[in-house]
Amino acid sequence: MALEETGSDEAGELFVIGGAEDKLGRRTVLREFVESAGGEDARIAVIPTASSLGPEIIDVYRAVFTKLGAADVVGVRPETREQAADPAYVDRLDDVTGVFMTGGNQLKLSSVVAGTAFGSAIIAAHRRGVTVGGTSAGASIQSSHMVAFGAGGATPKQRMTQVAAGLGLFENCVIDQHFEQRNRYGRLLMIVAQNPQLLGLGVDEDTAAVVRRTADSTTLRVVGRGAVTILDPADLVTNAYEAKRSQPILASGVKLHVLPAGAAFDLERRLLLTLPSPAEDGHADELALANADLRRLTRDIAAEDKSPAVFRRRLARRQKGTTR
């Protein structure tokens, strides 16, 4: 397992975030992203192409990253492949130290960005040492193979999901997000059963798989509240090539690694490197005391596969319920 071949030992870290990252409390995942991007010297480009929200999605991340100490945050939002080929958009990535792709529709993100000058600029930035991160859709597109869409469920079934090409920053891998929260075990198993050359990576919400490449190794460490699940199909036995329609797929011999925060994993040798430390006391209580409505709004913006109209309907139902 390796990152996109860089020709250098100075490739930036990748932050593969499972969505719904905390923006109100400790902000552990985003804090580490800013530090990796340069801390007080960080200049971060936020790319909200996947999002159905308007300028407010940039405002949210600008406020959070600035609060965490970043020197500058700029929004860069190509909406068409024509714009993604325009130097006016591409050149804005020339002097950044961090690139952050928001959540939303990952198929839209890949359709607009992958294979364009703008997509190449993201790859080039990573090669020269820029930290590249993304949440939800922005996580999925970092891998060579990307989940385009599909149903949840624990059992792998034929035709359960569809795969598209990602940016390939993380080679020979497929990434899924909101993993535990939306029960996406089955669809990730389906993909690795059909493509046993790929390592399956499932990332929980408010959790990041931080991938770093050196001359000697490619390692993954886990940051945040949840876990990163790795499915290694090297010794797979499957009937995926003959299962019909939506039949369950045989997937035997898949090696499972569930890595909580603090764990580190060698992606080349596929071995655990570091055991996690005991969880800090009080973190769960702190999260439980946070304002429920703000926390829910943060989750919706980060997950970002719903339109503003859905939020308005949900609010109307709540208000109607309180007036009865």
N, C-alpha and C positions, 0 to 999 in steps of 0.2 A: 504494500500500500504506500503510495507516495502522493505528494502534491503535484500540481502542474509543474513540469520540468522548468526550472528557472534559469539554469546556467549560472547560478549564484547561490551562496549559502546565506544570503541576506533577505530571503523572502519574508514578507510580513506575516504576522499571525492571522489565522482565520477564526472568527467568532461565529459559530453555528448555533443560533439561539432558537429555542423551540417555540417562541411566541409568548405573549402575555408577560413580558419581562417587567419586573417591579420598577415603577417610576416615582413612587411616593415614599417608600420606606428607606431601606438601606441601599437599594439600587445596586446590589452587588454586581450583577452581570454588566450593566451599563458603565458602572464605575471602573471595572477592569478593562472594558473596551476603551474608554477614554485614556486610561493610564497607558495601555498598549500603544495607542495612537499618538502618544507624546505628552500626555498630561496637560500642563499649563501651556505648552507649545502646540497643542493639537489643533489642526485645521481639518475639520470633518465635513465631507460632502454627504448629505442625506439624499438618497435616491428613492422617491416615493412612487415610482412608476406603477407598481403593483396595486397601489391603494385606490379605492373608490372615493376616499375623502378628498377635500380640497386643500387649500394652503394650510389649514389648521394642523394637518399631520406633520408638516415641516415645523410649524410653530411649537408643537409638543416636543419634538426631539431637540430643537434649538434651545428651548428652555431647560430641558434636562441636561443636555451636554454642557451648556454654559454654566449651569449650577454646579456641575461636577468638575469645572475648571478649564474646559476647552477654550482656547483663545478665539476661535472663529468657527462658525457653523454656516454652511451654505446649502441651499436646496438646488438640486439639479434634476430636472424632471422631463426627460424625453418621453413623449406620448406616442410617437410613431417611429417606424424604422427610418423614415426620412430625417426626422430630428436626431435620431441616434447616429446618423452619418454626418451631421452638421458639426463643423469645427467649433461653432459657438457653444455647443454642449460638451464636446469631447475635450476641448482645451481646458475646461474648468476643473478637470481632474489632474492637471499637470503638477500643481503645487500642494496637493492635499497630503495629509499624513494619515488620514483615516477615511474609509468609504463605508457607509452604512445603508443597507437596503431594507426598506420597511416591509411590513406584511401586506397581504392582499391576495391578489390572483396571480399565482406563480406562472400560469400559462401565459397570461398577458405579459408578465415581466420577461419571460424567455422569448416570446414572440416579438417583442419590441427591441430587446437588447442583444440577445445571443446572435453571434455572427456579424455584428456591426462594428463600426469603428469605436463606438462607445463601449461595447462589450470588451473589445480588445484593449481599450484604455484601462478598464478595471483590472484586467489580467496583467497588463504592463505595470500598473501601480503596485499590485501585489508582488510582482517580481522584483521591484526596486525597494521593497521593504515596507510598503504601506500596509497598515492593518485593515483588513477587509472583514466586515461583519454584516450580518443580516438576521432578521427575525421572521419566523414563519415562512412566507414565500421567499423572503430574502435569504433564508437559510437553505431552502431546497435548491435554489438555483446555483449554489456554490459547488455542488457535486457534478460529476460527469454525466450522470443519469438522474433525472428529476421526476418525482411524482407529479404528474400533470393534474390528476383528480382521481377520485375513487371513494368507495364506501369504507366505513370502519368495520370492526368485528375481529374476533380473536382467531378465527379459522381461516387459513389461506384458501381462496377459491379462484378458479379460473375466471379471467376477465374481471377481477375485482377492482383493478385499477389500471391506469394507463401511464406509460413512461414517455417523457420527452427529454431532449438534450438540455443539459445545464451549461454553465460557463466552464466547467472542468477545472476549477481551482483545486478541487479535491478529487483526484483521479481514482478510477476503479471503485467507486462508491455510489450509493444512493442514500439520500437523506430524507427522512420524514420528520414532521414536527407536530406539536400538540400531542405527543405520542401516547402517553398514558391517559391523558385527559379525554382523548377522543377514540381510545381503544383501536389503535392502528397497527396492532401486532400482525394481524392477518394479512393486510395488504403489503407490509414490508416483507413478510415471509413469502408471499406470492412472487414478489419481484426477485428476491434472491434465489428462489427455487427455479425460476425461469432464466436467471442470469447468475449462475454460481461463481462467475469471475468477480462479482461485485460484493463488497462488504456492505451490509445493511446497517444504517445508523439511525436510531430513533431518539429524538431529543424531547424531553418533557418541557412543559411551560416554565418560564422564569428560570431557565437552565441553559447553559452554554457548553458546547464542546469546543474547547480552544485548541486548535491544531497548530503545531509548530514544526517546521522542517529545519534540520541542521544538516551538516555534511555527513553525519553518521546515522541519523535516525529521523523518523517522523513520529511525533508523540501527540497524544491527546490527553488533555486534563479537563476535569469537570468542575464547573463553577455554577453556583446557584442553589435553588431549593430542591430541585427534582433529581432525576437521574438520566444518564445516557445509556441506551440499550444498544449493544452491538450484536448483530447476527453474522456469524462467520460460517459460510456454506462450503468451505473447502472440502469437507468430507461428505457432502450432501448425497443422499439417495432420494430420487423424486420420480414422479410420473407426470410432471408438468407438461411434458411433450405430447401426452396422449389424453389428458383429462379434457372432457367435453364441456361446452357451455359454461355453466357456473358451478361445476362440480368441485367439491373439496379436493385440494392437492396434497399428495403425499410429500412430506418434507421431513426426512429422518436424517439424523446425524449432524444437524445444524448446531454449531457451538454458540452458546448464549453467554454474554457478559452484561451484567447490569452494574453500572458504575455511578455511585452517588458522588456528591460534591467532595472534592479533595482527592479522588482517585486519579491515577495517571495510567496510561495504557500505551504500549509500544505498538504502533500500527504496522510496522514492518514485520516484526516477529509475532505479533498478535498475542502479546503477553501482558499481564498486569505488572505495573512497575511500582506503584505506590498505593498503600491502603489509605482510606479516608480517615481523618481525625474525628474524634467525637463531636457531635453537633453542639453548637453553642446554645446555652440555656437562654430562654427568653425570646428567641427569634419568633417562634410560633405565636407566643402571646402578643408580641408586638404587632404581628400581621393581623391577628384576630381583632385587635383594638383599632385598627385603621378604619377610616370611614368607608362603609360598605358601598355606597353609591360611587364614590370616587374610584375605589378599587375595581368595581365592575366596569366603569367607563374605561379605565386604563386597560383592562383585559380586552375589551371590545376593540379599542383602537389598535392594540398590539396584534391581536389575532387577525383582525381586518379582513375577514372574508364575508362581512355583512355590509350592506349599504346603509347610508344615513337614514333612509326610509324605514329600515328595520328598527333602528334606535327610536325613531319617532313613534312608531306603532307600539313598541314595548313600553315607552314612557306613558303613552295614552292609556294603555291597559292598566298600568299601575295607578295612575291618577283616578281612573274610573273605579278601581277597586277600593280606593281610600274614601270615596264619596258615598259608598253604599252604607 
